[in-house]
Amino acid sequence: MSEETLDSAGANSLRAASAALAPPIVASAAKRIQAFTGDPDFMTSLARGLAVIQAFQERKRHLTIAQISHRTEIPRAAVRRCLHTLIKLGYATTDGRTYSLLPKVLTLGHAYLSSTPLAVSAQPYLDRISEKLHEAANMATLEGDDILYIARSATVERLISVDLSVGGRLPAYCTSMGRIMLAALDDASLREYLERADLKARTSRTLHDAESLFACIQQVREQGFCVVDQELEQGLRSIAVPIYDASGQVLAALNVSTHVGRVSRGELEQRFLPILLATSQDLCTQLFG
């Protein structure tokens, strides 16, 4: 039966039910998992469990089974079993209606961060940048359509509202480190990203149309650094440079973020940029000789 044939009350109920669900992601977990159908060594149940964990986000910390199923397109019965297992293992909890993750989930990422030479080696470099410039220094890699923070050195007195903790994620298109990582893609991959990414205006200054972003990222590729000026958050200004591996491929990005009231754009390029470039070179030398 189509919605047009429903009476007014029924249509309102349908819209209310739909609004209660979290928005679906562009490429659902179920579709990605389905792509491995036929691989005898692929564990569908493990993949579904990881997808359920990834369904939780900063703004969606408490989800129902229906919401998780909607986000991932995994059947509700399978979502329920995944959540039951996560609860039994101490990774999740429930109030009887909604579910949320517990701090034990952090141990899954800690194994990577504590064993990755890049994150471990970068920390003292970030600390020195932060101490010298009195601003927060960060390192991130590209993970899907977002950047993933793998190392950070914050200054206690320089607080902003954006959550930039290690393990945090931010959209690549409107962050300086994200644009550095996107500039490392070939043109075809970059256009594919811009077509599927959820490009939203985070502030009045955010570049959020595909063609403008493509041109901007091309410029980043040519100049070798990126400044993002109040596009992620009003008052937040940052500058980023790439970190290269032994073959010259971009491995990660390094940035300093500050408030517009403290540091001008000119100072970012004249004083901060040389320090970031030198740090990037020193870190690459330490890692790869």
C-alpha positions, 0 to 999 in steps of 0.5 A: 500500500502506498503512502498516498492511500494511508489516512492522515493519522497513519501517514503521521505515524509512519513519518514519526517512526522514520524520523526516530531512526538514525540516518543511513550511511552511504554504503551500508555495512550489510552491503560491504559484508555481502560483497564477501559472500562466497569467501569460505574464510570470511566470518560474517558474524565477526564483520557484523559485530564490528559494524554494530560497534561502528554504528555508534557515533559521538552524537548517537551514543545511545541507539535502539536495535531498530536504529542500528539495523537501519544504519547498517542494514543488518537484520534486527535479529542479527543486531540483537545477537551482536549486542547480546555478545558485546554486553556479555564480553563487557563492551556494551550495556543497555538500559532495556531499550537503548544500547551504548558502548563501554570504555572497554571498546577503547582497548580495541584501538589501543592495541593499534595505537600502542604498536604503530611506529608512526603514532608512537614515534610522533608523540614526542614531536607533537609535544615539542611543537605544542610546547614551542607554539603553545597550540595543539598539535595533531596527527591523523590518517584517512579512514573511510571518508573521515580522518582518524586522530592517531596522536595528539598533544594538547595544551590545557589552556587552549580549549575549543568545543570540537572533540579532537581526542585520539581515536576521534573522527572528523570529516575529511573535506572540511579539515586541514589534515583531511584535505592533505590526505585527499590531495594524495588521492588520484583525481578519479578517487578524489572525485569518487569521494566528493560524489559520495561524501556528505558535504555539509556547511559546518559554518558559513565559510565551509566549502561544501560543493564538489567542484570548489572542493576539487579545485581547493584540494588540487591547490593543496596538492600543488603547494604541499600544505593546507590552511582551513580557516573556520570551515569546521568550526567558527573561530577554529583555524588550522594548518597541516602538512603531509607525512611521507613514507619511504616510497614518498607516498602520503602516510598521514597528516600533521597539523596545528589548530588554533583560535583566530583570536590568537593567530592570524592566517599570515602567522600560520604560514610564516611562523607555524608552517616552517616548523611543521615542515621541519618536523615532518622531515625529521619524523620521516628521517627517524622512521625510514632513514 
